Amino acid sequence: METTSRTKQFRLLALFGNLALLVWVALWQWTLSPHPHVSNITLAIAWCIPLLLPLPGILAGKPYTHAWANFVLMLYFLHALTILYVDGGERMLALVELVLTSVAFAGNILYARSRGKELGLKLKRLSEVEKQEKARFDQ
């Protein structure tokens, strides 16, 4: 099924946010502010692994993957908020992380919702599910 221009824009937003966050996290841990006691390469890889898990599905444009990738993004969202609160030296780095995470989150949600509607995918309302289950058990 053909995607609308609006859905394509949401996809580009999601791709930009996810890929930019991946690059930012790697740069932050590897070069911009390396940890003094842990290998900066090891730490950069460790911080990038969660973002790499949904990447194949995001690159393929799968709406379900875009939706569940937001659970992974919450790690980075909380990390950015924590650093903003406790570490004055890395506040600007954390602010960039927070913005990129928010862009990726919004892009993922908007794309998953828009593309899901185009494909006819939708979650049933809880009341519909309850009615179906009740009818099945009353038989």
N, C-alpha and C positions, 0 to 999 in steps of 0.2 A: 504494500500500500504506500502511496506517495505521501511524503511529509510536506506540511505547509511551511511557508517561509518563517512563520512565527516559531514553529517547532525547531526549525533549523537554527534560528537565533538562540533558542534555549539550549540546544545541543552545543553550539559554539561557546556559550557562556559556561556550560558545565565542563567542556573540554579545557577551556582556558583556566578555569578555577582549579580543577584537579591537577592538571599538568604544571601549572605555575606553583601550586602548593608543593608538589613533589620536588621541583627544582629548588624552591625557596628553602625547604627543610634540609635538603642535601647541602646547599650552600651555607646555611646557618651553622649546621653542625660540623661541616668539614672545614670551612675557611673563615667565615665571618666572626664566629665566637666559639672556637673549639674548647672542649672541656679540658681543664688542666691535668686531670688524672687518668683519663680514659682515652684510648686511641680515637682520634677524630674520625678516621675512616670507618671504624667499627660502629661508632655511634651514629654516623650519617646513614650507614646501611640499615642499622636497627630502626631508625626513625622512618626510613623510606619503605621498609617491608610492608607495613599495613596499607600504605597507599598503593602499593603494587598489586595487592590481592584483587581489587575490583577493576584494575586497569584494563585487562583484556575485554571485559564486558562493556566498559565505558567506551573504549575505542570502537567496539562493534556497534554501539548505539542501542544496547539492550535496556529497555526502560526499567525492568526489574532490578538490574544491577545498579543503575543510577539511584534507584530508591534505597536499596540496602547499603550502598556505599556511604550514605549519610551517617550510618552508625559508626563507621570507621572515622569519619570526619569529626565526630564528637570528641575523640581523643585529642585532636589538634586544637579544637575549639577550647577545651578545658585547659590544655597546656598553655595556650596563649593568654587566657584569662588569668591563670595562676601567675605566669611570669609578669604580666602587667601589674599585678597586685604586689608581688614580693620582690621583684628584681628591677631596680631603677636603671641598672646598666644595660639591660637588654629590652627595655620597654619598646623601643622603636622596632626592634626585630619582631617582638611579640605582636605589635600592632599590625605589621605587615602580614604575619601569620593569621591573625584574627580576620583581617579583611579578605585574604585569599580563601580562608576556610568558609567564610560567609558567602562569598561569591560562588564557590563550588557547591555549597549546600543549596543555595537558591537555584542555581543552574540545574542541579540534579533533580530537585523537586519539580521545578517547572517543566523540564524535559520529560521526566517520567510521567507526569500527569498528562501533558499534552500528547505525547506519543502513545500513551496507553489509551487515551480517548480515540485517537485515530485508528488504533488497532482493534478497538472494541473491547479492550480489557478493562474490567472494573471490579472493584470489591463489592460484594453483596452487603447490603445494610444488615446490621445485627438483627433487626426485627424480622427480616426475610429469612435469615438463617435459622432463627428460633422457630419460626412458623414451619419451615421445612423439616426441622428435627422433630418438632412436636407431631406433625402429620405422619412422619415415618414411624415414630414410636407408638402412636395411637392406633396404628393399623393392626 
